[in-house]
Amino acid sequence: MEQGCALCPRRCGARRDLGQTGLCGASGLGCARASLHRWEEPCLCGKSGSGAIFFIGCPLSCVFCQNDPISHQGQGRQISSRQLAEIFRRLEEAGACNINLVSPTPYALQIVEAFELYRPRLPVVYNTGGYERLETLALIDPYVDVYLPDLKYFSPDISQKYSGAADYFQQASQAVLYMLRQKGPAQFDSEGMMTRGVVIRHLVLPGNLRQTYLLIDWMKETIPIDTYISLMSQYFPAGRASDYPELNRRLTSGEYRRACRRLLDAGFENGFFQEKSAAAPDYVPEFDGSGLPSPEEQA
């Protein structure tokens, strides 16, 4: 890696080793929560829940982010790589069906250090907004079993408007193709939990069905038809969405039905649809430091 941070496509060059903060909002190793989480896709949470570790900061600046307090406001606290390794152990002992790294990109180096200290006997999920450098994915890939990337937008003007990244699709599409090459067809254990593979997520945005259609058309032409797709209806106005009139409402049932029909007509049969009730703040966890080292343990 180059001198200064170049983990994400921003390549901002922040000297985080000297205490500087990157454009993503990350400095050292910031976490907001580590706990069993039951609101992922069924094959990733099962009965016991996914061992979700929510990291602070994000390479994207999505105006509608449902995790805005940690993605953009820095809510959470600093831990060490050794403490992160202990979190892996605690989640494993609590019965997690996997270790789920949520928005991990800014911390790829520290995460690798933590896995070198303790490698849980569980699948590891890399849960990302999709805005990735292939060099960073190559660094983390030996420790990852399941990739869970977003594929948000197709058009540069839309991704610039909503996430401040005109090159989003250029970067995310190449990242998704890399993930599919690395992990191959999905594999499951005897209880239906995914142990290896890729699930591509797409959040359908109100007033933006064209982006959904363009992405589905691209996937139909480009990726294996047996790929697992999670088409999400869980959008609700969050973050700065109220500044964008077209985003300041929930998705209609008609919009979501048309998106689902487009996906099925494209031939994708593996994956997940959501109930309309998923579009509720109730499913966003409290970023209260649960599962992180206590002040005494941090001392």
KEKE-3310 file (N, C-alpha, C; in steps of 0.2 Angstrom, whole numbers, plus 5000, padded with zeros to 4 digits):
npx = (5004:5002:5011:5003:4985:4977:4967:4953:4944:4945:4958:4964:4976:4978:4988:4985:4992:4998:4989:4980:4964:4955:4946:4935:4932:4938:4951:4960:4956:4940:4925:4908:4898:4896:4888:4876:4866:4851:4845:4850:4851:4842:4851:4862:4860:4852:4846:4853:4859:4869:4886:4889:4899:4901:4908:4916:4914:4915:4918:4910:4898:4884:4868:4857:4860:4856:4864:4869:4873:4885:4892:4894:4895:4903:4901:4905:4919:4937:4947:4959:4968:4971:4960:4950:4952:4948:4935:4930:4932:4923:4911:4910:4909:4897:4888:4887:4883:4892:4906:4903:4908:4905:4905:4919:4930:4939:4947:4955:4968:4970:4961:4966:4977:4970:4964:4976:4979:4969:4959:4943:4933:4922:4912:4918:4911:4911:4905:4900:4899:4902:4911:4926:4944:4953:4965:4964:4954:4961:4970:4962:4955:4960:4955:4942:4926:4913:4906:4897:4892:4885:4877:4874:4871:4870:4873:4884:4881:4870:4876:4886:4878:4870:4880:4892:4902:4906:4912:4907:4900:4909:4920:4913:4907:4918:4924:4913:4914:4927:4925:4916:4923:4933:4926:4917:4903:4889:4890:4883:4879:4873:4862:4858:4865:4875:4891:4901:4904:4894:4883:4874:4868:4855:4848:4832:4828:4817:4809:4819:4819:4825:4839:4839:4834:4844:4855:4851:4850:4863:4869:4862:4868:4882:4885:4886:4870:4866:4869:4867:4855:4850:4836:4831:4819:4819:4821:4820:4817:4832:4847:4852:4842:4830:4833:4832:4820:4814:4819:4813:4803:4795:4797:4786:4773:4771:4782:4792:4787:4788:4802:4805:4799:4807:4819:4816:4812:4823:4829:4835:4835:4839:4840:4834:4819:4810:4799:4787:4786:4799:4805:4808:4814:4815:4823:4836:4851:4855:4868:4877:4889:4888:4895:4908:4925:4925:4928:4937:4943:4949:4959)
npy = (4994:5012:5026:5033:5033:5022:5013:5013:5018:5032:5035:5044:5047:5050:5050:5040:5032:5042:5048:5055:5059:5050:5053:5045:5046:5038:5034:5028:5012:5011:5006:5003:4994:4977:4962:4949:4948:4949:4953:4951:4943:4927:4916:4920:4924:4915:4905:4909:4921:4933:4937:4952:4966:4982:4995:5011:5025:5027:5024:5030:5043:5042:5050:5045:5037:5023:5020:5032:5038:5032:5030:5043:5052:5048:5041:5030:5021:5019:5005:4991:4981:4969:4968:4968:4955:4948:4951:4944:4931:4931:4933:4921:4912:4916:4910:4914:4913:4917:4928:4945:4958:4974:4987:4987:4992:5003:4998:4987:4983:4983:4973:4962:4960:4957:4944:4937:4936:4929:4917:4914:4899:4900:4905:4920:4936:4948:4963:4976:4992:4991:5000:4998:4995:4984:4980:4981:4971:4960:4959:4956:4945:4932:4929:4930:4922:4924:4936:4951:4962:4979:4984:4999:5009:5013:5024:5037:5051:5050:5042:5051:5062:5056:5049:5055:5050:5048:5038:5026:5015:5010:5006:4997:4988:4981:4976:4967:4958:4953:4947:4937:4929:4925:4917:4909:4897:4898:4890:4880:4875:4861:4867:4876:4888:4900:4896:4899:4911:4923:4936:4948:4964:4975:4990:4996:5012:5025:5033:5030:5019:5017:5016:5003:4995:4996:4991:4978:4973:4974:4964:4953:4952:4950:4942:4926:4917:4910:4917:4924:4936:4950:4959:4973:4981:4990:5003:5019:5036:5043:5050:5063:5063:5070:5082:5079:5079:5068:5057:5058:5050:5034:5018:5014:5001:4997:5001:4993:4980:4981:4981:4968:4960:4963:4958:4944:4942:4943:4931:4928:4918:4914:4920:4934:4943:4956:4960:4973:4978:4979:4991:5000:5010:5002:4991:4995:4994:4999:5009:5008:5004:4991:4975:4979:4981:4985:5000:4997:4986:4992:5000)
npz = (5000:4997:5004:5017:5019:5007:5006:5001:4986:4987:4991:5000:5007:5020:5035:5045:5054:5061:5068:5060:5052:5040:5024:5025:5038:5047:5059:5070:5075:5074:5083:5085:5089:5094:5092:5093:5079:5071:5059:5046:5029:5028:5027:5033:5046:5053:5067:5078:5076:5067:5070:5072:5069:5070:5062:5063:5052:5034:5017:5008:5006:5008:5007:5013:5023:5034:5045:5049:5062:5065:5053:5048:5058:5068:5079:5093:5098:5101:5098:5100:5089:5095:5105:5096:5091:5102:5103:5092:5097:5108:5102:5095:5105:5110:5102:5089:5071:5061:5058:5056:5047:5047:5036:5034:5027:5029:5039:5036:5037:5051:5054:5048:5056:5068:5065:5063:5076:5082:5075:5071:5072:5062:5048:5039:5036:5024:5024:5015:5007:4994:4988:4983:4983:4972:4977:4991:4993:4989:4999:5011:5007:5010:5022:5022:5020:5015:5004:5006:4997:4993:4979:4972:4963:4945:4937:4935:4938:4947:4957:4961:4966:4977:4984:4983:4975:4960:4953:4957:4952:4943:4951:4961:4953:4947:4959:4964:4953:4956:4968:4966:4957:4966:4976:4970:4966:4978:4994:5007:5024:5034:5040:5032:5032:5024:5020:5011:4998:4988:4991:4983:4987:4984:4987:4984:4979:4982:4968:4959:4951:4938:4940:4947:4937:4927:4934:4936:4923:4919:4928:4923:4911:4914:4926:4934:4933:4943:4954:4971:4975:4984:4985:4991:5001:5012:5013:5021:5025:5030:5039:5029:5020:5020:5013:5000:4990:4982:4989:5001:5006:5009:5000:4987:4987:4974:4967:4972:4969:4955:4953:4959:4949:4938:4941:4942:4929:4923:4925:4937:4951:4963:4979:4989:4994:5002:5015:5016:5029:5033:5031:5042:5056:5067:5065:5064:5073:5090:5093:5104:5110:5114:5117:5116:5122:5140:5149:5159:5153:5142:5148)
capx = (5000:5005:5012:4996:4979:4974:4963:4947:4945:4947:4965:4965:4983:4979:4993:4981:4997:5000:4983:4976:4958:4954:4940:4930:4930:4942:4958:4963:4952:4934:4919:4902:4894:4898:4883:4872:4862:4846:4842:4853:4847:4841:4856:4868:4859:4850:4842:4857:4861:4876:4891:4890:4904:4899:4914:4915:4916:4913:4921:4904:4894:4877:4864:4851:4862:4852:4868:4872:4877:4892:4895:4896:4895:4909:4898:4908:4925:4943:4949:4965:4968:4970:4954:4945:4952:4945:4928:4929:4932:4917:4905:4910:4907:4890:4884:4886:4884:4897:4908:4900:4912:4900:4909:4926:4936:4945:4951:4957:4975:4969:4957:4970:4981:4966:4964:4982:4980:4964:4955:4937:4930:4916:4913:4918:4907:4914:4899:4903:4895:4904:4916:4932:4949:4954:4971:4962:4951:4966:4973:4958:4952:4962:4952:4935:4922:4907:4906:4890:4892:4880:4877:4869:4869:4873:4874:4889:4878:4866:4880:4889:4872:4868:4885:4898:4906:4904:4915:4905:4899:4916:4924:4909:4906:4924:4924:4909:4917:4932:4922:4913:4929:4937:4922:4913:4896:4888:4890:4879:4880:4867:4857:4856:4869:4880:4898:4906:4900:4893:4876:4874:4863:4853:4842:4828:4827:4811:4810:4825:4819:4829:4845:4838:4833:4851:4859:4849:4852:4871:4870:4860:4873:4889:4887:4882:4863:4864:4871:4862:4853:4845:4833:4829:4813:4819:4822:4816:4822:4837:4853:4851:4837:4825:4836:4831:4812:4812:4821:4810:4797:4796:4796:4779:4773:4771:4789:4795:4784:4791:4809:4805:4797:4812:4824:4814:4811:4830:4831:4838:4830:4842:4840:4829:4815:4809:4792:4787:4787:4806:4806:4807:4820:4816:4828:4843:4853:4857:4875:4878:4895:4887:4900:4915:4928:4923:4933:4942:4947:4953:4964)
capy = (5000:5018:5029:5037:5028:5021:5007:5013:5022:5039:5036:5051:5048:5052:5047:5037:5030:5048:5051:5059:5055:5050:5056:5041:5047:5033:5036:5022:5007:5013:5002:5006:4989:4970:4959:4945:4953:4944:4956:4950:4938:4921:4911:4924:4925:4909:4905:4912:4928:4935:4941:4958:4971:4988:4999:5018:5028:5024:5028:5033:5048:5042:5055:5042:5031:5021:5020:5038:5040:5029:5031:5050:5056:5045:5038:5024:5022:5016:4998:4989:4974:4963:4968:4965:4948:4945:4951:4938:4925:4932:4932:4914:4909:4917:4906:4917:4908:4919:4935:4949:4964:4979:4993:4986:4993:5008:4995:4981:4982:4980:4967:4956:4959:4953:4937:4933:4934:4924:4915:4910:4893:4902:4909:4927:4939:4955:4967:4982:4996:4990:5004:4995:4994:4977:4979:4980:4965:4955:4959:4954:4939:4925:4929:4931:4917:4926:4943:4954:4969:4983:4987:5004:5013:5012:5030:5042:5057:5048:5040:5057:5065:5053:5046:5059:5046:5047:5032:5021:5009:5008:5003:4992:4982:4977:4973:4962:4952:4950:4943:4931:4925:4922:4913:4904:4896:4898:4884:4880:4870:4857:4871:4881:4894:4901:4896:4902:4913:4930:4939:4955:4968:4981:4994:5000:5019:5028:5037:5028:5012:5016:5013:4996:4991:4996:4986:4971:4972:4973:4958:4948:4951:4949:4938:4920:4917:4907:4922:4926:4943:4952:4965:4976:4986:4992:5010:5024:5042:5043:5054:5069:5061:5076:5087:5077:5078:5062:5052:5060:5046:5027:5015:5011:4994:4996:5002:4987:4974:4981:4979:4961:4957:4964:4953:4938:4941:4943:4924:4927:4914:4913:4926:4936:4948:4959:4962:4980:4980:4979:4998:5003:5011:4997:4986:4998:4993:5004:5010:5010:5001:4984:4970:4982:4981:4989:5005:4994:4982:4996:5003)
capz = (5000:4997:5010:5018:5018:5001:5006:4997:4980:4988:4991:5002:5009:5027:5039:5051:5059:5065:5071:5055:5050:5033:5021:5027:5045:5051:5061:5072:5074:5078:5083:5088:5092:5092:5095:5089:5075:5068:5053:5039:5025:5032:5027:5036:5053:5056:5073:5084:5074:5065:5075:5068:5072:5066:5062:5062:5046:5028:5011:5004:5010:5006:5010:5016:5027:5040:5050:5049:5068:5065:5046:5046:5064:5072:5086:5094:5102:5098:5101:5097:5085:5100:5107:5090:5091:5108:5101:5088:5102:5112:5097:5093:5111:5111:5097:5082:5065:5058:5060:5051:5047:5044:5034:5037:5022:5032:5044:5033:5040:5058:5054:5046:5062:5073:5063:5064:5083:5083:5069:5074:5068:5059:5042:5040:5031:5023:5023:5012:5002:4987:4985:4985:4978:4972:4981:4997:4993:4989:5006:5016:5004:5013:5029:5021:5017:5011:5003:5006:4994:4990:4972:4974:4957:4939:4933:4938:4941:4953:4963:4964:4969:4983:4988:4983:4971:4953:4950:4961:4948:4940:4957:4964:4948:4947:4966:4963:4949:4959:4974:4962:4955:4972:4980:4966:4968:4985:4998:5013:5029:5034:5042:5027:5033:5019:5022:5006:4992:4988:4991:4981:4989:4981:4990:4979:4981:4979:4962:4956:4948:4932:4943:4948:4930:4924:4937:4934:4916:4919:4931:4918:4905:4916:4932:4934:4934:4950:4960:4976:4975:4989:4983:4998:5001:5018:5013:5024:5025:5036:5037:5026:5015:5019:5009:4993:4990:4979:4994:5008:5007:5009:4993:4987:4985:4966:4965:4974:4964:4948:4954:4959:4943:4933:4943:4940:4922:4921:4926:4944:4955:4970:4983:4994:4994:5009:5017:5016:5036:5034:5030:5049:5060:5073:5063:5065:5080:5095:5092:5111:5112:5116:5115:5115:5129:5145:5150:5163:5149:5138:5151)
cpx = (5004:5006:5005:4991:4977:4970:4956:4949:4947:4954:4967:4972:4983:4984:4989:4986:4999:4994:4978:4969:4957:4947:4934:4928:4934:4949:4961:4959:4945:4928:4914:4897:4897:4893:4880:4867:4857:4843:4845:4849:4847:4847:4862:4866:4856:4846:4846:4858:4868:4880:4893:4894:4903:4905:4912:4917:4914:4916:4916:4901:4887:4872:4858:4853:4858:4857:4872:4876:4884:4896:4898:4897:4900:4907:4902:4915:4931:4945:4956:4964:4967:4963:4949:4946:4948:4937:4926:4928:4925:4911:4904:4907:4900:4885:4883:4887:4889:4900:4907:4904:4908:4904:4916:4932:4941:4949:4954:4964:4974:4965:4961:4975:4977:4965:4970:4983:4975:4959:4949:4936:4923:4917:4914:4915:4910:4908:4900:4898:4897:4909:4923:4937:4951:4961:4969:4958:4956:4970:4969:4955:4954:4958:4944:4932:4916:4907:4898:4891:4886:4882:4872:4866:4873:4876:4879:4885:4873:4871:4884:4884:4871:4874:4892:4904:4904:4907:4913:4904:4905:4920:4920:4908:4912:4925:4920:4911:4923:4930:4919:4918:4932:4933:4918:4906:4895:4888:4887:4881:4873:4861:4855:4860:4874:4887:4903:4902:4899:4885:4877:4868:4861:4847:4839:4826:4821:4812:4816:4825:4823:4836:4844:4838:4840:4855:4857:4850:4859:4872:4868:4865:4880:4890:4883:4875:4861:4867:4866:4861:4849:4843:4829:4824:4814:4821:4817:4820:4826:4843:4850:4845:4832:4827:4835:4824:4811:4814:4817:4803:4799:4795:4789:4779:4773:4778:4793:4793:4787:4798:4809:4804:4803:4818:4822:4814:4819:4833:4835:4833:4833:4842:4835:4825:4813:4801:4792:4788:4795:4809:4804:4813:4821:4821:4835:4845:4855:4865:4878:4884:4894:4892:4907:4918:4926:4929:4939:4947:4951:4959:4971)
cpy = (5006:5021:5033:5032:5028:5015:5007:5018:5029:5040:5043:5053:5050:5047:5045:5035:5036:5051:5055:5055:5056:5053:5052:5042:5042:5036:5030:5015:5008:5008:5005:5000:4982:4965:4954:4949:4948:4947:4956:4945:4931:4917:4914:4925:4919:4910:4909:4919:4928:4938:4947:4963:4977:4993:5006:5021:5024:5028:5031:5038:5048:5046:5052:5036:5030:5021:5026:5040:5037:5030:5038:5054:5054:5043:5031:5026:5018:5010:4997:4983:4969:4963:4966:4958:4945:4946:4946:4932:4925:4930:4924:4910:4910:4914:4909:4912:4911:4926:4939:4956:4969:4985:4992:4989:4998:5004:4988:4979:4979:4974:4961:4955:4955:4946:4934:4932:4929:4923:4911:4904:4894:4905:4917:4931:4946:4959:4974:4986:4995:4994:5002:4995:4986:4975:4977:4973:4959:4954:4955:4947:4933:4924:4929:4924:4919:4934:4945:4961:4972:4984:4992:5007:5011:5018:5035:5048:5055:5046:5046:5061:5063:5050:5050:5055:5044:5041:5026:5015:5006:5004:4997:4986:4978:4973:4967:4956:4949:4945:4936:4926:4921:4916:4908:4903:4896:4891:4885:4874:4866:4861:4876:4888:4894:4901:4898:4905:4921:4931:4946:4958:4974:4984:4998:5007:5022:5033:5036:5021:5011:5013:5005:4992:4991:4991:4979:4969:4970:4966:4952:4946:4949:4944:4931:4920:4914:4911:4923:4934:4945:4959:4968:4982:4990:5000:5014:5030:5043:5048:5061:5068:5067:5081:5085:5075:5071:5056:5053:5056:5038:5024:5013:5004:4992:4997:4995:4981:4975:4979:4972:4958:4958:4959:4946:4937:4941:4936:4923:4923:4913:4920:4928:4943:4950:4960:4970:4983:4981:4987:5002:5005:5006:4992:4988:4997:4999:5004:5012:5007:4994:4979:4973:4981:4986:4994:5002:4989:4986:4999:5000)
cpz = (5000:5004:5011:5016:5010:5000:5002:4991:4981:4988:4994:5005:5016:5031:5045:5056:5063:5068:5066:5054:5043:5031:5024:5035:5050:5053:5064:5070:5078:5077:5087:5092:5090:5096:5090:5085:5070:5061:5047:5035:5029:5032:5030:5044:5057:5062:5079:5082:5071:5070:5072:5072:5067:5067:5061:5056:5040:5022:5007:5009:5008:5010:5014:5021:5033:5046:5051:5056:5068:5058:5045:5052:5069:5078:5087:5098:5099:5102:5098:5093:5090:5103:5102:5090:5097:5107:5096:5092:5106:5108:5096:5099:5113:5106:5090:5076:5061:5061:5055:5052:5044:5042:5036:5033:5025:5037:5042:5036:5047:5059:5053:5053:5067:5071:5063:5072:5085:5077:5071:5069:5065:5052:5043:5034:5030:5020:5021:5007:4995:4984:4987:4980:4978:4976:4988:4998:4993:4996:5011:5013:5008:5019:5028:5017:5013:5010:5003:5003:4992:4983:4971:4967:4951:4936:4938:4941:4947:4959:4966:4968:4976:4987:4987:4979:4964:4950:4954:4957:4945:4945:4959:4959:4947:4954:4966:4959:4952:4965:4971:4960:4961:4976:4977:4968:4976:4988:5005:5017:5029:5037:5038:5028:5027:5022:5017:5000:4992:4988:4989:4983:4985:4984:4985:4982:4978:4973:4958:4953:4942:4934:4944:4942:4927:4927:4936:4927:4915:4922:4926:4913:4908:4922:4931:4936:4941:4956:4964:4976:4980:4987:4989:4997:5008:5019:5017:5025:5031:5034:5035:5020:5014:5015:5002:4993:4987:4984:5000:5008:5007:5001:4993:4985:4978:4964:4966:4970:4957:4948:4955:4953:4938:4935:4941:4933:4919:4922:4933:4949:4962:4973:4988:4992:5001:5009:5017:5024:5037:5034:5037:5053:5066:5071:5063:5072:5084:5094:5099:5114:5115:5113:5114:5122:5133:5146:5154:5158:5144:5141:5150)
residu = (MET:GLU:GLN:GLY:CYS:ALA:LEU:CYS:PRO:ARG:ARG:CYS:GLY:ALA:ARG:ARG:ASP:LEU:GLY:GLN:THR:GLY:LEU:CYS:GLY:ALA:SER:GLY:LEU:GLY:CYS:ALA:ARG:ALA:SER:LEU:HIS:ARG:TRP:GLU:GLU:PRO:CYS:LEU:CYS:GLY:LYS:SER:GLY:SER:GLY:ALA:ILE:PHE:PHE:ILE:GLY:CYS:PRO:LEU:SER:CYS:VAL:PHE:CYS:GLN:ASN:ASP:PRO:ILE:SER:HIS:GLN:GLY:GLN:GLY:ARG:GLN:ILE:SER:SER:ARG:GLN:LEU:ALA:GLU:ILE:PHE:ARG:ARG:LEU:GLU:GLU:ALA:GLY:ALA:CYS:ASN:ILE:ASN:LEU:VAL:SER:PRO:THR:PRO:TYR:ALA:LEU:GLN:ILE:VAL:GLU:ALA:PHE:GLU:LEU:TYR:ARG:PRO:ARG:LEU:PRO:VAL:VAL:TYR:ASN:THR:GLY:GLY:TYR:GLU:ARG:LEU:GLU:THR:LEU:ALA:LEU:ILE:ASP:PRO:TYR:VAL:ASP:VAL:TYR:LEU:PRO:ASP:LEU:LYS:TYR:PHE:SER:PRO:ASP:ILE:SER:GLN:LYS:TYR:SER:GLY:ALA:ALA:ASP:TYR:PHE:GLN:GLN:ALA:SER:GLN:ALA:VAL:LEU:TYR:MET:LEU:ARG:GLN:LYS:GLY:PRO:ALA:GLN:PHE:ASP:SER:GLU:GLY:MET:MET:THR:ARG:GLY:VAL:VAL:ILE:ARG:HIS:LEU:VAL:LEU:PRO:GLY:ASN:LEU:ARG:GLN:THR:TYR:LEU:LEU:ILE:ASP:TRP:MET:LYS:GLU:THR:ILE:PRO:ILE:ASP:THR:TYR:ILE:SER:LEU:MET:SER:GLN:TYR:PHE:PRO:ALA:GLY:ARG:ALA:SER:ASP:TYR:PRO:GLU:LEU:ASN:ARG:ARG:LEU:THR:SER:GLY:GLU:TYR:ARG:ARG:ALA:CYS:ARG:ARG:LEU:LEU:ASP:ALA:GLY:PHE:GLU:ASN:GLY:PHE:PHE:GLN:GLU:LYS:SER:ALA:ALA:ALA:PRO:ASP:TYR:VAL:PRO:GLU:PHE:ASP:GLY:SER:GLY:LEU:PRO:SER:PRO:GLU:GLU:GLN:ALA)
# end
